[in-house]
């Protein structure tokens, strides 16, 4: 009976540790997804701002980063430039 109780406690510990690890990992992944979504929205807003003639000094760096990360395409940027120029 003593060995059975030790095995039960060990199993309970493993389950609790695994559950905690799973919860922590899911929180980390959710935070990462929220961060990527916020970055994508910021990139999209930058393109809209360019189309509305609202530019900032760091647009070139930020938009280059957005293109490399795959949040916008060069076609999106070209469309915004055309809109800004009235075309």
Helices and strands as residue ranges (DSSP letters): H 2-51, H 59-69, H 74-84
